[in-house]
Amino acid sequence: MELYSLYAFTDKLIVGSFDLPHGRKLRNLLDAGLATEEELINDVILGAM
């Protein structure tokens, strides 16, 4: 992630994180069992409905 944040060498790569940036609440949803990784990736990171 650090390398890609310095230079976006392709537009075909999607970088997502449940923990970064600091204060991100997605990890809390996983830890509480309110959402699965698949749900978060589809709904939040990819923006699928």
PDBQT receptor file of N, H, CA, C and O in Angstrom, charges set to zero:
ATOM      1  N   MET A   1       0.818  -1.187   0.000  1.00  0.00    +0.000 N 
ATOM      2  CA  MET A   1       0.000   0.000   0.000  1.00  0.00    +0.000 C 
ATOM      3  C   MET A   1       0.864   1.254   0.000  1.00  0.00    +0.000 C 
ATOM      4  O   MET A   1       0.511   2.252  -0.628  1.00  0.00    +0.000 OA
ATOM      5  N   GLU A   2       1.982   1.208   0.694  1.00  0.00    +0.000 N 
ATOM      6  H   GLU A   2       2.268   0.397   1.204  1.00  0.00    +0.000 HD
ATOM      7  CA  GLU A   2       2.830   2.391   0.739  1.00  0.00    +0.000 C 
ATOM      8  C   GLU A   2       3.399   2.721  -0.636  1.00  0.00    +0.000 C 
ATOM      9  O   GLU A   2       3.451   3.890  -1.020  1.00  0.00    +0.000 OA
ATOM     10  N   LEU A   3       3.828   1.701  -1.382  1.00  0.00    +0.000 N 
ATOM     11  H   LEU A   3       3.786   0.752  -1.070  1.00  0.00    +0.000 HD
ATOM     12  CA  LEU A   3       4.354   1.926  -2.722  1.00  0.00    +0.000 C 
ATOM     13  C   LEU A   3       3.280   2.509  -3.630  1.00  0.00    +0.000 C 
ATOM     14  O   LEU A   3       3.535   3.480  -4.342  1.00  0.00    +0.000 OA
ATOM     15  N   TYR A   4       2.087   1.933  -3.614  1.00  0.00    +0.000 N 
ATOM     16  H   TYR A   4       1.879   1.144  -3.035  1.00  0.00    +0.000 HD
ATOM     17  CA  TYR A   4       1.023   2.400  -4.501  1.00  0.00    +0.000 C 
ATOM     18  C   TYR A   4       0.558   3.810  -4.119  1.00  0.00    +0.000 C 
ATOM     19  O   TYR A   4       0.113   4.568  -4.981  1.00  0.00    +0.000 OA
ATOM     20  N   SER A   5       0.658   4.163  -2.834  1.00  0.00    +0.000 N 
ATOM     21  H   SER A   5       1.019   3.547  -2.134  1.00  0.00    +0.000 HD
ATOM     22  CA  SER A   5       0.271   5.517  -2.447  1.00  0.00    +0.000 C 
ATOM     23  C   SER A   5       1.262   6.553  -2.979  1.00  0.00    +0.000 C 
ATOM     24  O   SER A   5       0.911   7.723  -3.132  1.00  0.00    +0.000 OA
ATOM     25  N   LEU A   6       2.499   6.129  -3.262  1.00  0.00    +0.000 N 
ATOM     26  H   LEU A   6       2.784   5.178  -3.138  1.00  0.00    +0.000 HD
ATOM     27  CA  LEU A   6       3.488   7.031  -3.834  1.00  0.00    +0.000 C 
ATOM     28  C   LEU A   6       3.333   7.171  -5.343  1.00  0.00    +0.000 C 
ATOM     29  O   LEU A   6       3.519   8.255  -5.897  1.00  0.00    +0.000 OA
ATOM     30  N   TYR A   7       2.991   6.070  -6.003  1.00  0.00    +0.000 N 
ATOM     31  H   TYR A   7       2.840   5.190  -5.553  1.00  0.00    +0.000 HD
ATOM     32  CA  TYR A   7       2.889   6.092  -7.458  1.00  0.00    +0.000 C 
ATOM     33  C   TYR A   7       1.817   5.116  -7.915  1.00  0.00    +0.000 C 
ATOM     34  O   TYR A   7       1.963   3.905  -7.744  1.00  0.00    +0.000 OA
ATOM     35  N   ALA A   8       0.751   5.627  -8.489  1.00  0.00    +0.000 N 
ATOM     36  H   ALA A   8       0.631   6.610  -8.629  1.00  0.00    +0.000 HD
ATOM     37  CA  ALA A   8      -0.347   4.798  -8.988  1.00  0.00    +0.000 C 
ATOM     38  C   ALA A   8       0.042   4.248 -10.354  1.00  0.00    +0.000 C 
ATOM     39  O   ALA A   8      -0.253   4.863 -11.378  1.00  0.00    +0.000 OA
ATOM     40  N   PHE A   9       0.702   3.095 -10.375  1.00  0.00    +0.000 N 
ATOM     41  H   PHE A   9       0.942   2.595  -9.543  1.00  0.00    +0.000 HD
ATOM     42  CA  PHE A   9       1.253   2.553 -11.611  1.00  0.00    +0.000 C 
ATOM     43  C   PHE A   9       0.227   1.878 -12.504  1.00  0.00    +0.000 C 
ATOM     44  O   PHE A   9       0.557   1.527 -13.637  1.00  0.00    +0.000 OA
ATOM     45  N   THR A  10      -0.987   1.682 -12.050  1.00  0.00    +0.000 N 
ATOM     46  H   THR A  10      -1.254   1.967 -11.129  1.00  0.00    +0.000 HD
ATOM     47  CA  THR A  10      -2.044   1.127 -12.884  1.00  0.00    +0.000 C 
ATOM     48  C   THR A  10      -3.400   1.572 -12.341  1.00  0.00    +0.000 C 
ATOM     49  O   THR A  10      -3.552   1.813 -11.143  1.00  0.00    +0.000 OA
ATOM     50  N   ASP A  11      -4.372   1.677 -13.226  1.00  0.00    +0.000 N 
ATOM     51  H   ASP A  11      -4.249   1.481 -14.199  1.00  0.00    +0.000 HD
ATOM     52  CA  ASP A  11      -5.724   2.010 -12.782  1.00  0.00    +0.000 C 
ATOM     53  C   ASP A  11      -6.571   0.747 -12.617  1.00  0.00    +0.000 C 
ATOM     54  O   ASP A  11      -7.762   0.828 -12.315  1.00  0.00    +0.000 OA
ATOM     55  N   LYS A  12      -5.963  -0.399 -12.812  1.00  0.00    +0.000 N 
ATOM     56  H   LYS A  12      -4.996  -0.465 -13.057  1.00  0.00    +0.000 HD
ATOM     57  CA  LYS A  12      -6.674  -1.671 -12.703  1.00  0.00    +0.000 C 
ATOM     58  C   LYS A  12      -6.527  -2.307 -11.320  1.00  0.00    +0.000 C 
ATOM     59  O   LYS A  12      -7.072  -3.386 -11.085  1.00  0.00    +0.000 OA
ATOM     60  N   LEU A  13      -5.813  -1.669 -10.414  1.00  0.00    +0.000 N 
ATOM     61  H   LEU A  13      -5.371  -0.793 -10.606  1.00  0.00    +0.000 HD
ATOM     62  CA  LEU A  13      -5.581  -2.177  -9.069  1.00  0.00    +0.000 C 
ATOM     63  C   LEU A  13      -6.446  -1.413  -8.088  1.00  0.00    +0.000 C 
ATOM     64  O   LEU A  13      -6.423  -0.183  -8.051  1.00  0.00    +0.000 OA
ATOM     65  N   ILE A  14      -7.208  -2.145  -7.294  1.00  0.00    +0.000 N 
ATOM     66  H   ILE A  14      -7.226  -3.145  -7.324  1.00  0.00    +0.000 HD
ATOM     67  CA  ILE A  14      -8.008  -1.532  -6.248  1.00  0.00    +0.000 C 
ATOM     68  C   ILE A  14      -7.366  -1.882  -4.921  1.00  0.00    +0.000 C 
ATOM     69  O   ILE A  14      -7.212  -3.056  -4.586  1.00  0.00    +0.000 OA
ATOM     70  N   VAL A  15      -6.994  -0.865  -4.170  1.00  0.00    +0.000 N 
ATOM     71  H   VAL A  15      -7.120   0.090  -4.442  1.00  0.00    +0.000 HD
ATOM     72  CA  VAL A  15      -6.378  -1.063  -2.863  1.00  0.00    +0.000 C 
ATOM     73  C   VAL A  15      -7.405  -0.667  -1.819  1.00  0.00    +0.000 C 
ATOM     74  O   VAL A  15      -7.896   0.462  -1.813  1.00  0.00    +0.000 OA
ATOM     75  N   GLY A  16      -7.724  -1.593  -0.943  1.00  0.00    +0.000 N 
ATOM     76  H   GLY A  16      -7.325  -2.510  -0.947  1.00  0.00    +0.000 HD
ATOM     77  CA  GLY A  16      -8.684  -1.324   0.111  1.00  0.00    +0.000 C 
ATOM     78  C   GLY A  16      -8.157  -1.805   1.446  1.00  0.00    +0.000 C 
ATOM     79  O   GLY A  16      -7.333  -2.717   1.504  1.00  0.00    +0.000 OA
ATOM     80  N   SER A  17      -8.626  -1.198   2.509  1.00  0.00    +0.000 N 
ATOM     81  H   SER A  17      -9.296  -0.457   2.462  1.00  0.00    +0.000 HD
ATOM     82  CA  SER A  17      -8.173  -1.575   3.841  1.00  0.00    +0.000 C 
ATOM     83  C   SER A  17      -9.322  -1.446   4.825  1.00  0.00    +0.000 C 
ATOM     84  O   SER A  17     -10.123  -0.514   4.760  1.00  0.00    +0.000 OA
ATOM     85  N   PHE A  18      -9.382  -2.401   5.734  1.00  0.00    +0.000 N 
ATOM     86  H   PHE A  18      -8.731  -3.159   5.787  1.00  0.00    +0.000 HD
ATOM     87  CA  PHE A  18     -10.375  -2.322   6.804  1.00  0.00    +0.000 C 
ATOM     88  C   PHE A  18      -9.856  -1.487   7.966  1.00  0.00    +0.000 C 
ATOM     89  O   PHE A  18     -10.636  -1.088   8.831  1.00  0.00    +0.000 OA
ATOM     90  N   ASP A  19      -8.558  -1.215   8.003  1.00  0.00    +0.000 N 
ATOM     91  H   ASP A  19      -7.925  -1.539   7.300  1.00  0.00    +0.000 HD
ATOM     92  CA  ASP A  19      -7.949  -0.520   9.132  1.00  0.00    +0.000 C 
ATOM     93  C   ASP A  19      -7.409   0.869   8.810  1.00  0.00    +0.000 C 
ATOM     94  O   ASP A  19      -7.319   1.712   9.703  1.00  0.00    +0.000 OA
ATOM     95  N   LEU A  20      -7.052   1.123   7.563  1.00  0.00    +0.000 N 
ATOM     96  H   LEU A  20      -7.125   0.439   6.838  1.00  0.00    +0.000 HD
ATOM     97  CA  LEU A  20      -6.472   2.414   7.199  1.00  0.00    +0.000 C 
ATOM     98  C   LEU A  20      -7.434   3.199   6.344  1.00  0.00    +0.000 C 
ATOM     99  O   LEU A  20      -8.131   2.567   5.550  1.00  0.00    +0.000 OA
ATOM    100  N   PRO A  21      -7.545   4.482   6.419  1.00  0.00    +0.000 N 
ATOM    101  CA  PRO A  21      -6.804   5.377   7.289  1.00  0.00    +0.000 C 
ATOM    102  C   PRO A  21      -7.200   5.176   8.745  1.00  0.00    +0.000 C 
ATOM    103  O   PRO A  21      -8.233   4.576   9.044  1.00  0.00    +0.000 OA
ATOM    104  N   HIS A  22      -6.366   5.684   9.644  1.00  0.00    +0.000 N 
ATOM    105  H   HIS A  22      -5.527   6.171   9.401  1.00  0.00    +0.000 HD
ATOM    106  CA  HIS A  22      -6.616   5.514  11.072  1.00  0.00    +0.000 C 
ATOM    107  C   HIS A  22      -7.992   6.052  11.437  1.00  0.00    +0.000 C 
ATOM    108  O   HIS A  22      -8.408   7.100  10.942  1.00  0.00    +0.000 OA
ATOM    109  N   GLY A  23      -8.695   5.335  12.301  1.00  0.00    +0.000 N 
ATOM    110  H   GLY A  23      -8.358   4.484  12.703  1.00  0.00    +0.000 HD
ATOM    111  CA  GLY A  23     -10.045   5.718  12.690  1.00  0.00    +0.000 C 
ATOM    112  C   GLY A  23     -11.109   5.083  11.824  1.00  0.00    +0.000 C 
ATOM    113  O   GLY A  23     -12.297   5.345  12.007  1.00  0.00    +0.000 OA
ATOM    114  N   ARG A  24     -10.701   4.258  10.890  1.00  0.00    +0.000 N 
ATOM    115  H   ARG A  24      -9.735   4.045  10.741  1.00  0.00    +0.000 HD
ATOM    116  CA  ARG A  24     -11.653   3.588   9.995  1.00  0.00    +0.000 C 
ATOM    117  C   ARG A  24     -12.552   2.661  10.804  1.00  0.00    +0.000 C 
ATOM    118  O   ARG A  24     -12.060   1.927  11.661  1.00  0.00    +0.000 OA
ATOM    119  N   LYS A  25     -13.818   2.679  10.559  1.00  0.00    +0.000 N 
ATOM    120  H   LYS A  25     -14.218   3.275   9.863  1.00  0.00    +0.000 HD
ATOM    121  CA  LYS A  25     -14.780   1.910  11.345  1.00  0.00    +0.000 C 
ATOM    122  C   LYS A  25     -15.103   0.542  10.759  1.00  0.00    +0.000 C 
ATOM    123  O   LYS A  25     -15.834  -0.230  11.380  1.00  0.00    +0.000 OA
ATOM    124  N   LEU A  26     -14.581   0.225   9.590  1.00  0.00    +0.000 N 
ATOM    125  H   LEU A  26     -13.987   0.851   9.086  1.00  0.00    +0.000 HD
ATOM    126  CA  LEU A  26     -14.912  -1.061   8.975  1.00  0.00    +0.000 C 
ATOM    127  C   LEU A  26     -14.438  -2.238   9.817  1.00  0.00    +0.000 C 
ATOM    128  O   LEU A  26     -15.129  -3.254   9.888  1.00  0.00    +0.000 OA
ATOM    129  N   ARG A  27     -13.285  -2.126  10.454  1.00  0.00    +0.000 N 
ATOM    130  H   ARG A  27     -12.724  -1.301  10.397  1.00  0.00    +0.000 HD
ATOM    131  CA  ARG A  27     -12.789  -3.210  11.316  1.00  0.00    +0.000 C 
ATOM    132  C   ARG A  27     -13.755  -3.455  12.465  1.00  0.00    +0.000 C 
ATOM    133  O   ARG A  27     -13.954  -4.600  12.869  1.00  0.00    +0.000 OA
ATOM    134  N   ASN A  28     -14.363  -2.385  13.002  1.00  0.00    +0.000 N 
ATOM    135  H   ASN A  28     -14.201  -1.454  12.674  1.00  0.00    +0.000 HD
ATOM    136  CA  ASN A  28     -15.319  -2.535  14.103  1.00  0.00    +0.000 C 
ATOM    137  C   ASN A  28     -16.541  -3.340  13.664  1.00  0.00    +0.000 C 
ATOM    138  O   ASN A  28     -17.064  -4.139  14.442  1.00  0.00    +0.000 OA
ATOM    139  N   LEU A  29     -16.999  -3.140  12.434  1.00  0.00    +0.000 N 
ATOM    140  H   LEU A  29     -16.574  -2.492  11.803  1.00  0.00    +0.000 HD
ATOM    141  CA  LEU A  29     -18.144  -3.895  11.938  1.00  0.00    +0.000 C 
ATOM    142  C   LEU A  29     -17.813  -5.380  11.838  1.00  0.00    +0.000 C 
ATOM    143  O   LEU A  29     -18.655  -6.227  12.136  1.00  0.00    +0.000 OA
ATOM    144  N   LEU A  30     -16.598  -5.693  11.422  1.00  0.00    +0.000 N 
ATOM    145  H   LEU A  30     -15.914  -5.004  11.180  1.00  0.00    +0.000 HD
ATOM    146  CA  LEU A  30     -16.171  -7.093  11.351  1.00  0.00    +0.000 C 
ATOM    147  C   LEU A  30     -16.064  -7.700  12.741  1.00  0.00    +0.000 C 
ATOM    148  O   LEU A  30     -16.567  -8.796  12.985  1.00  0.00    +0.000 OA
ATOM    149  N   ASP A  31     -15.411  -6.990  13.649  1.00  0.00    +0.000 N 
ATOM    150  H   ASP A  31     -15.003  -6.099  13.451  1.00  0.00    +0.000 HD
ATOM    151  CA  ASP A  31     -15.198  -7.506  15.001  1.00  0.00    +0.000 C 
ATOM    152  C   ASP A  31     -16.505  -7.729  15.758  1.00  0.00    +0.000 C 
ATOM    153  O   ASP A  31     -16.612  -8.655  16.562  1.00  0.00    +0.000 OA
ATOM    154  N   ALA A  32     -17.496  -6.878  15.499  1.00  0.00    +0.000 N 
ATOM    155  H   ALA A  32     -17.409  -6.125  14.846  1.00  0.00    +0.000 HD
ATOM    156  CA  ALA A  32     -18.789  -6.999  16.174  1.00  0.00    +0.000 C 
ATOM    157  C   ALA A  32     -19.699  -8.032  15.515  1.00  0.00    +0.000 C 
ATOM    158  O   ALA A  32     -20.752  -8.364  16.060  1.00  0.00    +0.000 OA
ATOM    159  N   GLY A  33     -19.310  -8.539  14.359  1.00  0.00    +0.000 N 
ATOM    160  H   GLY A  33     -18.455  -8.270  13.916  1.00  0.00    +0.000 HD
ATOM    161  CA  GLY A  33     -20.132  -9.514  13.658  1.00  0.00    +0.000 C 
ATOM    162  C   GLY A  33     -21.312  -8.906  12.923  1.00  0.00    +0.000 C 
ATOM    163  O   GLY A  33     -22.252  -9.614  12.563  1.00  0.00    +0.000 OA
ATOM    164  N   LEU A  34     -21.271  -7.602  12.697  1.00  0.00    +0.000 N 
ATOM    165  H   LEU A  34     -20.507  -7.027  12.990  1.00  0.00    +0.000 HD
ATOM    166  CA  LEU A  34     -22.372  -6.923  12.021  1.00  0.00    +0.000 C 
ATOM    167  C   LEU A  34     -22.280  -7.028  10.511  1.00  0.00    +0.000 C 
ATOM    168  O   LEU A  34     -23.266  -6.802   9.809  1.00  0.00    +0.000 OA
ATOM    169  N   ALA A  35     -21.103  -7.369  10.007  1.00  0.00    +0.000 N 
ATOM    170  H   ALA A  35     -20.302  -7.553  10.578  1.00  0.00    +0.000 HD
ATOM    171  CA  ALA A  35     -20.905  -7.492   8.559  1.00  0.00    +0.000 C 
ATOM    172  C   ALA A  35     -19.804  -8.506   8.305  1.00  0.00    +0.000 C 
ATOM    173  O   ALA A  35     -18.960  -8.765   9.163  1.00  0.00    +0.000 OA
ATOM    174  N   THR A  36     -19.831  -9.070   7.111  1.00  0.00    +0.000 N 
ATOM    175  H   THR A  36     -20.516  -8.860   6.414  1.00  0.00    +0.000 HD
ATOM    176  CA  THR A  36     -18.773  -9.991   6.695  1.00  0.00    +0.000 C 
ATOM    177  C   THR A  36     -17.792  -9.237   5.809  1.00  0.00    +0.000 C 
ATOM    178  O   THR A  36     -18.091  -8.145   5.325  1.00  0.00    +0.000 OA
ATOM    179  N   GLU A  37     -16.628  -9.823   5.602  1.00  0.00    +0.000 N 
ATOM    180  H   GLU A  37     -16.385 -10.710   5.995  1.00  0.00    +0.000 HD
ATOM    181  CA  GLU A  37     -15.639  -9.203   4.712  1.00  0.00    +0.000 C 
ATOM    182  C   GLU A  37     -16.210  -9.038   3.313  1.00  0.00    +0.000 C 
ATOM    183  O   GLU A  37     -15.997  -8.011   2.669  1.00  0.00    +0.000 OA
ATOM    184  N   GLU A  38     -16.933 -10.042   2.843  1.00  0.00    +0.000 N 
ATOM    185  H   GLU A  38     -17.106 -10.877   3.366  1.00  0.00    +0.000 HD
ATOM    186  CA  GLU A  38     -17.510  -9.975   1.492  1.00  0.00    +0.000 C 
ATOM    187  C   GLU A  38     -18.505  -8.821   1.383  1.00  0.00    +0.000 C 
ATOM    188  O   GLU A  38     -18.500  -8.090   0.392  1.00  0.00    +0.000 OA
ATOM    189  N   GLU A  39     -19.358  -8.653   2.395  1.00  0.00    +0.000 N 
ATOM    190  H   GLU A  39     -19.363  -9.247   3.200  1.00  0.00    +0.000 HD
ATOM    191  CA  GLU A  39     -20.329  -7.555   2.372  1.00  0.00    +0.000 C 
ATOM    192  C   GLU A  39     -19.632  -6.198   2.343  1.00  0.00    +0.000 C 
ATOM    193  O   GLU A  39     -20.036  -5.306   1.597  1.00  0.00    +0.000 OA
ATOM    194  N   LEU A  40     -18.599  -6.045   3.143  1.00  0.00    +0.000 N 
ATOM    195  H   LEU A  40     -18.271  -6.770   3.748  1.00  0.00    +0.000 HD
ATOM    196  CA  LEU A  40     -17.896  -4.768   3.186  1.00  0.00    +0.000 C 
ATOM    197  C   LEU A  40     -17.176  -4.476   1.881  1.00  0.00    +0.000 C 
ATOM    198  O   LEU A  40     -17.189  -3.342   1.401  1.00  0.00    +0.000 OA
ATOM    199  N   ILE A  41     -16.555  -5.483   1.310  1.00  0.00    +0.000 N 
ATOM    200  H   ILE A  41     -16.545  -6.404   1.699  1.00  0.00    +0.000 HD
ATOM    201  CA  ILE A  41     -15.858  -5.282   0.039  1.00  0.00    +0.000 C 
ATOM    202  C   ILE A  41     -16.848  -4.895  -1.048  1.00  0.00    +0.000 C 
ATOM    203  O   ILE A  41     -16.612  -3.942  -1.791  1.00  0.00    +0.000 OA
ATOM    204  N   ASN A  42     -17.944  -5.617  -1.150  1.00  0.00    +0.000 N 
ATOM    205  H   ASN A  42     -18.136  -6.392  -0.546  1.00  0.00    +0.000 HD
ATOM    206  CA  ASN A  42     -18.935  -5.331  -2.186  1.00  0.00    +0.000 C 
ATOM    207  C   ASN A  42     -19.642  -4.008  -1.992  1.00  0.00    +0.000 C 
ATOM    208  O   ASN A  42     -19.787  -3.237  -2.940  1.00  0.00    +0.000 OA
ATOM    209  N   ASP A  43     -20.084  -3.733  -0.773  1.00  0.00    +0.000 N 
ATOM    210  H   ASP A  43     -19.966  -4.360  -0.003  1.00  0.00    +0.000 HD
ATOM    211  CA  ASP A  43     -20.912  -2.554  -0.519  1.00  0.00    +0.000 C 
ATOM    212  C   ASP A  43     -20.114  -1.273  -0.318  1.00  0.00    +0.000 C 
ATOM    213  O   ASP A  43     -20.498  -0.216  -0.818  1.00  0.00    +0.000 OA
ATOM    214  N   VAL A  44     -19.012  -1.363   0.405  1.00  0.00    +0.000 N 
ATOM    215  H   VAL A  44     -18.700  -2.222   0.810  1.00  0.00    +0.000 HD
ATOM    216  CA  VAL A  44     -18.294  -0.137   0.777  1.00  0.00    +0.000 C 
ATOM    217  C   VAL A  44     -17.135   0.153  -0.172  1.00  0.00    +0.000 C 
ATOM    218  O   VAL A  44     -17.019   1.262  -0.693  1.00  0.00    +0.000 OA
ATOM    219  N   ILE A  45     -16.290  -0.827  -0.395  1.00  0.00    +0.000 N 
ATOM    220  H   ILE A  45     -16.383  -1.728   0.028  1.00  0.00    +0.000 HD
ATOM    221  CA  ILE A  45     -15.082  -0.577  -1.191  1.00  0.00    +0.000 C 
ATOM    222  C   ILE A  45     -15.405  -0.516  -2.683  1.00  0.00    +0.000 C 
ATOM    223  O   ILE A  45     -14.942   0.391  -3.375  1.00  0.00    +0.000 OA
ATOM    224  N   LEU A  46     -16.186  -1.459  -3.182  1.00  0.00    +0.000 N 
ATOM    225  H   LEU A  46     -16.563  -2.195  -2.620  1.00  0.00    +0.000 HD
ATOM    226  CA  LEU A  46     -16.511  -1.469  -4.612  1.00  0.00    +0.000 C 
ATOM    227  C   LEU A  46     -17.736  -0.623  -4.945  1.00  0.00    +0.000 C 
ATOM    228  O   LEU A  46     -17.931  -0.243  -6.099  1.00  0.00    +0.000 OA
ATOM    229  N   GLY A  47     -18.556  -0.328  -3.948  1.00  0.00    +0.000 N 
ATOM    230  H   GLY A  47     -18.397  -0.636  -3.011  1.00  0.00    +0.000 HD
ATOM    231  CA  GLY A  47     -19.726   0.510  -4.176  1.00  0.00    +0.000 C 
ATOM    232  C   GLY A  47     -20.872  -0.190  -4.859  1.00  0.00    +0.000 C 
ATOM    233  O   GLY A  47     -21.730   0.465  -5.451  1.00  0.00    +0.000 OA
ATOM    234  N   ALA A  48     -20.911  -1.518  -4.793  1.00  0.00    +0.000 N 
ATOM    235  H   ALA A  48     -20.214  -2.051  -4.312  1.00  0.00    +0.000 HD
ATOM    236  CA  ALA A  48     -22.012  -2.268  -5.404  1.00  0.00    +0.000 C 
ATOM    237  C   ALA A  48     -23.263  -2.158  -4.549  1.00  0.00    +0.000 C 
ATOM    238  O   ALA A  48     -23.190  -2.003  -3.330  1.00  0.00    +0.000 OA
ATOM    239  N   MET A  49     -24.402  -2.239  -5.202  1.00  0.00    +0.000 N 
ATOM    240  H   MET A  49     -24.461  -2.365  -6.192  1.00  0.00    +0.000 HD
ATOM    241  CA  MET A  49     -25.661  -2.155  -4.467  1.00  0.00    +0.000 C 
ATOM    242  C   MET A  49     -26.279  -3.509  -4.309  1.00  0.00    +0.000 C 
ATOM    243  O   MET A  49     -27.349  -3.633  -3.713  1.00  0.00    +0.000 OA
TER     244      MET A  49
